[in-house]
Amino acid sequence: MAGDAKEPQERLRCLEGALLRQEKLAALGRHAAGLAHEMNNPASAGRRATEQLTQAMDAQEDLSLELDRWKLTPEQRQLMLRTCRQSQGRGATQDLDPLTRGDAEDALATWMDARGVANAWDLAPTLLDAAIGQEKLEPLAQTLPGEALPDALAWLESLVRTRALLTEVRQSTTRLSELAGAVKSFTHAGKEHPEPVDVHEGLENTLLLLNYKLKHGVAVKREYDRSLPRIQALPGMLNHVWTNLIDNAIDAMGGKGHLVVRTAREGDSLLVEVVDDGPGVPAELLERIWEPFFTTKPMGHGTGLGLDIIRRVVVERHHGDVRVESRPGHTSFQVRLPFGAAT
């Protein structure tokens, strides 16, 4: 008899799991184009950097041969390498306003030109971009033979450019890896088991996943309590909760506004709050938003299952609580999760 009683409950769990997977796939389909574009940007940047890297390495090999004819001492070569390694990489002076930047480039190029560097105006932008200015080049000018300085600075610029391009490749592949990880975390297939979960990691994955919608006009403010412990939870299900809440908030603001993602401790529960400054939910619809298949979005832009699934995941699977407060300019969805175990 006990087994018979458990069978409907297990069947309901299976149906809920299938519904969740279907909703995840539908949501992923809605985000597919944006994610493809978001992944194409670092992929294109990495491809361009590798193409330029080949040219930079060829130039560096040629310049090394030119430099060899000056028979520099190991100490002189070490000084050149140290100058390069102390550089700050590409973009070190990106905060300078265009006029100040232009004046700095002119000053550096003039300094090199006075020392016989034929292509000083070509070398100056790369060196300055890595924060290698006149003050860092003076020791080289004082240590190296005067006739060797032009070849030495050309070699230095080539090495700096090569290292900057390698950094671009690393940043591009890291970005792709982060996006792939966020997608994997979101889809999280298979039967889940409770495990220790850092909610901040899930929230950050969601913000990364939805960055293609955020970056065009949504200012995100994170108010995290990083001292909060991990909670025993179903990570894939929680990630779906965060994705629905944040995606809904972005849509409610029309893609432009202020989004606050907050975490805090409330007694024996962990609070996750998502706040937007959109027009709000009309009072007469507040209770209906939890109904299955009810949606305020246009036809084809939502299944109406998102909030129903959120309540099922939070309340039934995590023994938590989800609430909403809304008025024009302020809508807050609050998820409270006990520090105990999920089921």
C-alpha positions as CSV (number, residue, x, y, z in Angstrom):
1,M,0.0,0.0,0.0
2,A,2.8,2.4,0.9
3,G,4.4,1.8,-2.6
4,D,1.0,2.5,-4.2
5,A,0.8,5.9,-2.4
6,K,4.3,6.8,-3.5
7,E,3.6,6.1,-7.2
8,P,1.4,9.1,-7.9
9,Q,3.9,11.4,-6.1
10,E,6.8,10.0,-8.1
11,R,4.8,10.3,-11.3
12,L,4.1,14.0,-10.5
13,R,7.8,14.6,-9.9
14,C,8.5,13.1,-13.3
15,L,5.9,15.3,-14.9
16,E,7.3,18.4,-13.2
17,G,10.8,17.5,-14.3
18,A,9.6,17.1,-17.9
19,L,7.8,20.5,-17.7
20,L,10.9,22.1,-16.3
21,R,13.1,20.7,-19.1
22,Q,10.6,21.8,-21.7
23,E,10.5,25.3,-20.2
24,K,14.3,25.4,-20.1
25,L,14.5,24.5,-23.8
26,A,11.9,27.1,-24.7
27,A,13.8,29.8,-22.8
28,L,17.1,28.7,-24.4
29,G,15.5,29.0,-27.7
30,R,14.4,32.5,-26.9
31,H,17.9,33.5,-26.0
32,A,19.7,31.5,-28.8
33,A,20.1,34.4,-31.2
34,G,21.4,36.7,-28.5
35,L,23.8,34.1,-27.1
36,A,25.1,33.3,-30.6
37,H,25.9,37.0,-31.1
38,E,27.4,37.3,-27.6
39,M,29.7,34.3,-28.4
40,N,30.6,35.5,-31.9
41,N,32.1,38.7,-30.5
42,P,34.9,37.1,-28.5
43,A,35.3,34.4,-31.2
44,S,35.9,37.1,-33.9
45,A,38.2,39.1,-31.6
46,G,40.3,35.9,-30.9
47,R,40.5,35.1,-34.6
48,R,41.6,38.7,-35.5
49,A,44.2,38.6,-32.7
50,T,45.7,35.2,-33.9
51,E,46.0,36.6,-37.4
52,Q,47.8,39.7,-36.2
53,L,49.8,37.6,-33.8
54,T,51.3,35.7,-36.8
55,Q,52.4,38.9,-38.4
56,A,53.8,40.3,-35.1
57,M,55.9,37.1,-34.5
58,D,57.3,37.2,-38.0
59,A,58.3,40.9,-37.5
60,Q,59.8,40.0,-34.1
61,E,62.0,37.3,-35.6
62,D,63.2,39.7,-38.3
63,L,63.9,42.4,-35.7
64,S,65.8,39.9,-33.5
65,L,68.2,39.2,-36.4
66,E,68.7,43.0,-36.8
67,L,69.4,43.3,-33.1
68,D,71.9,40.5,-33.1
69,R,74.4,42.6,-35.1
70,W,74.9,45.0,-32.2
71,K,76.3,42.3,-30.0
72,L,74.4,43.5,-26.9
73,T,75.5,42.2,-23.5
74,P,73.3,39.9,-21.4
75,E,72.7,42.8,-19.0
76,Q,71.5,45.1,-21.8
77,R,69.1,42.4,-23.1
78,Q,67.8,41.8,-19.6
79,L,67.1,45.5,-19.3
80,M,65.0,45.4,-22.5
81,L,63.1,42.3,-21.4
82,R,62.5,43.9,-18.0
83,T,61.1,47.0,-19.6
84,C,58.7,44.9,-21.6
85,R,57.6,42.8,-18.6
86,Q,57.0,45.8,-16.5
87,S,54.5,47.1,-19.1
88,Q,50.8,47.1,-18.2
89,G,49.5,45.5,-21.4
90,R,47.2,47.0,-24.0
91,G,44.7,49.5,-22.8
92,A,46.8,50.9,-19.9
93,T,46.1,54.5,-21.1
94,Q,42.6,54.0,-22.4
95,D,41.1,56.3,-19.7
96,L,43.1,59.3,-21.1
97,D,41.0,61.8,-23.0
98,P,41.8,61.9,-26.7
99,L,43.6,65.3,-26.5
100,T,45.9,64.2,-23.6
101,R,46.5,60.9,-25.3
102,G,47.4,62.6,-28.6
103,D,49.8,64.9,-26.8
104,A,51.5,62.0,-25.0
105,E,51.9,60.1,-28.3
106,D,53.4,63.2,-30.0
107,A,55.8,63.7,-27.1
108,L,57.0,60.1,-27.1
109,A,57.4,60.0,-30.9
110,T,59.3,63.3,-30.8
111,W,61.7,61.8,-28.1
112,M,62.3,58.7,-30.2
113,D,62.7,60.6,-33.5
114,A,65.4,62.8,-31.9
115,R,67.3,59.6,-31.2
116,G,67.2,58.4,-34.7
117,V,64.2,56.1,-34.6
118,A,62.9,56.3,-38.2
119,N,59.4,54.9,-37.6
120,A,58.9,56.6,-34.2
121,W,55.3,57.7,-35.0
122,D,54.4,54.1,-35.7
123,L,55.9,52.7,-32.5
124,A,54.7,55.4,-30.1
125,P,51.0,54.3,-30.0
126,T,51.7,50.7,-29.0
127,L,54.4,51.6,-26.5
128,L,52.2,54.3,-24.9
129,D,49.2,51.9,-24.8
130,A,51.3,49.6,-22.6
131,A,52.3,52.5,-20.4
132,I,55.9,52.5,-21.7
133,G,56.7,56.2,-21.9
134,Q,59.8,58.3,-22.0
135,E,60.6,57.8,-18.3
136,K,60.8,54.0,-18.9
137,L,62.8,54.3,-22.1
138,E,65.4,56.7,-20.7
139,P,67.4,53.9,-19.0
140,L,67.6,52.0,-22.3
141,A,68.8,55.2,-24.1
142,Q,71.5,55.6,-21.4
143,T,72.6,51.9,-21.4
144,L,72.5,50.9,-25.1
145,P,74.8,52.1,-27.8
146,G,73.2,55.1,-29.5
147,E,73.2,53.4,-32.9
148,A,71.5,50.3,-31.5
149,L,68.6,52.2,-29.9
150,P,66.3,52.3,-33.0
151,D,66.5,48.6,-33.5
152,A,66.1,47.9,-29.8
153,L,63.0,50.1,-29.6
154,A,61.5,48.5,-32.7
155,W,62.1,45.0,-31.2
156,L,60.6,46.2,-27.9
157,E,57.5,47.5,-29.6
158,S,57.1,44.2,-31.4
159,L,57.4,42.2,-28.2
160,V,54.9,44.4,-26.4
161,R,52.5,44.0,-29.3
162,T,52.9,40.2,-29.3
163,R,52.2,40.0,-25.6
164,A,49.2,42.3,-25.9
165,L,47.7,40.1,-28.7
166,L,48.3,37.0,-26.6
167,T,46.3,38.7,-23.8
168,E,43.5,39.3,-26.3
169,V,43.4,35.7,-27.3
170,R,43.3,34.7,-23.6
171,Q,40.5,37.1,-22.8
172,S,38.5,35.9,-25.8
173,T,38.8,32.2,-25.0
174,T,38.1,33.0,-21.3
175,R,34.9,34.8,-22.3
176,L,33.8,31.9,-24.6
177,S,34.5,29.5,-21.8
178,E,32.4,31.6,-19.3
179,L,29.5,31.8,-21.7
180,A,29.6,28.0,-22.4
181,G,29.7,27.4,-18.7
182,A,26.7,29.6,-18.1
183,V,24.7,27.8,-20.8
184,K,25.7,24.4,-19.4
185,S,24.7,25.6,-15.9
186,F,21.4,26.8,-17.2
187,T,20.5,23.7,-19.1
188,H,21.8,21.2,-16.4
189,A,20.2,18.1,-17.8
190,G,19.4,14.9,-15.9
191,K,18.0,14.1,-12.4
192,E,19.4,16.5,-9.9
193,H,20.4,15.8,-6.3
194,P,20.7,18.4,-3.6
195,E,24.2,19.7,-3.1
196,P,25.9,22.7,-1.5
197,V,25.2,25.7,-3.8
198,D,26.6,29.3,-3.8
199,V,23.7,31.4,-5.0
200,H,26.1,34.2,-6.1
201,E,27.7,31.8,-8.6
202,G,24.2,31.0,-10.1
203,L,23.3,34.7,-10.2
204,E,26.5,35.7,-11.9
205,N,26.0,32.9,-14.5
206,T,22.6,34.2,-15.2
207,L,23.8,37.8,-15.6
208,L,26.5,36.5,-17.9
209,L,23.9,34.5,-19.9
210,L,21.6,37.6,-20.3
211,N,24.4,40.1,-20.9
212,Y,23.4,40.5,-24.5
213,K,20.1,42.0,-23.2
214,L,21.6,43.9,-20.3
215,K,24.3,45.8,-22.1
216,H,22.1,47.9,-24.2
217,G,20.7,50.0,-21.4
218,V,20.2,48.1,-18.1
219,A,22.4,49.3,-15.2
220,V,23.0,46.3,-12.9
221,K,23.7,46.9,-9.2
222,R,24.8,44.0,-7.1
223,E,24.1,44.1,-3.4
224,Y,25.6,40.7,-2.3
225,D,26.2,39.5,1.2
226,R,29.3,37.4,0.4
227,S,29.4,36.1,3.9
228,L,26.3,34.0,3.3
229,P,27.0,30.2,3.5
230,R,26.2,27.8,0.7
231,I,22.8,26.3,0.9
232,Q,21.7,22.7,0.2
233,A,19.8,23.0,-3.1
234,L,19.2,21.8,-6.6
235,P,21.5,24.0,-8.7
236,G,20.0,23.6,-12.1
237,M,16.5,24.4,-10.8
238,L,17.7,27.5,-8.9
239,N,19.5,28.8,-12.0
240,H,16.2,28.5,-13.9
241,V,14.6,30.6,-11.2
242,W,17.2,33.3,-11.4
243,T,17.1,33.4,-15.2
244,N,13.3,33.7,-15.3
245,L,13.2,36.5,-12.7
246,I,16.0,38.6,-14.2
247,D,14.8,38.0,-17.8
248,N,11.3,39.1,-16.7
249,A,12.7,42.2,-15.0
250,I,14.6,43.2,-18.2
251,D,11.5,42.7,-20.3
252,A,9.4,44.7,-17.9
253,M,11.8,47.7,-18.2
254,G,11.8,47.4,-22.0
255,G,15.5,46.7,-21.9
256,K,16.4,50.0,-20.3
257,G,16.5,50.9,-16.6
258,H,18.0,49.9,-13.3
259,L,18.2,46.3,-12.0
260,V,19.2,45.4,-8.4
261,V,20.2,41.9,-7.5
262,R,20.4,41.5,-3.7
263,T,21.2,38.7,-1.3
264,A,20.9,38.8,2.5
265,R,20.2,36.6,5.5
266,E,16.7,36.7,7.0
267,G,16.6,34.5,10.1
268,D,17.0,30.9,9.0
269,S,16.6,31.8,5.3
270,L,18.7,33.2,2.5
271,L,17.0,36.0,0.6
272,V,17.5,36.7,-3.1
273,E,15.7,39.8,-4.3
274,V,15.4,41.0,-7.9
275,V,14.2,44.6,-8.2
276,D,13.5,46.6,-11.4
277,D,12.3,50.1,-12.0
278,G,9.8,49.3,-14.7
279,P,6.1,50.3,-14.8
280,G,5.1,47.6,-12.4
281,V,2.4,45.0,-12.4
282,P,-1.2,46.2,-12.2
283,A,-2.7,45.4,-8.8
284,E,-5.5,43.4,-10.4
285,L,-3.0,41.1,-12.1
286,L,-0.7,40.5,-9.1
287,E,-2.4,37.3,-8.0
288,R,-2.9,36.0,-11.5
289,I,0.8,36.1,-12.5
290,W,1.4,32.8,-10.6
291,E,-1.3,31.0,-12.7
292,P,0.0,28.5,-15.3
293,F,-0.1,29.8,-18.8
294,F,-1.0,33.4,-17.7
295,T,1.4,36.0,-19.2
296,T,1.4,39.7,-19.8
297,K,3.8,39.3,-22.7
298,P,2.8,39.5,-26.3
299,M,1.9,36.3,-28.1
300,G,5.0,34.2,-28.9
301,H,7.2,35.9,-26.3
302,G,6.5,33.7,-23.3
303,T,4.8,30.4,-22.3
304,G,3.2,31.7,-19.1
305,L,4.9,28.9,-17.2
306,G,7.9,30.8,-15.8
307,L,6.4,32.1,-12.6
308,D,4.4,28.9,-12.0
309,I,7.6,26.9,-12.3
310,I,9.5,29.3,-10.0
311,R,6.9,28.8,-7.3
312,R,7.0,25.0,-7.7
313,V,10.8,25.0,-7.5
314,V,11.1,27.4,-4.6
315,V,8.1,26.2,-2.5
316,E,7.7,22.5,-3.2
317,R,11.3,21.5,-4.0
318,H,13.2,23.8,-1.6
319,H,10.6,24.5,1.1
320,G,11.0,28.2,0.6
321,D,8.9,31.2,-0.2
322,V,8.5,33.6,-3.1
323,R,6.7,36.9,-3.0
324,V,6.2,40.0,-5.2
325,E,5.7,43.6,-4.4
326,S,4.9,46.0,-7.2
327,R,4.1,49.6,-7.8
328,P,5.0,51.9,-10.7
329,G,8.8,52.3,-10.8
330,H,9.5,49.5,-8.3
331,T,8.8,45.7,-8.7
332,S,10.5,43.4,-6.3
333,F,10.5,39.6,-6.5
334,Q,11.8,38.0,-3.2
335,V,12.9,34.4,-3.0
336,R,13.6,33.0,0.5
337,L,15.4,29.7,0.8
338,P,15.9,27.9,4.1
339,F,19.5,26.9,4.9
340,G,18.2,23.3,5.2
341,A,18.0,20.6,2.6
342,A,16.1,20.6,-0.7
343,T,14.2,17.5,-1.8
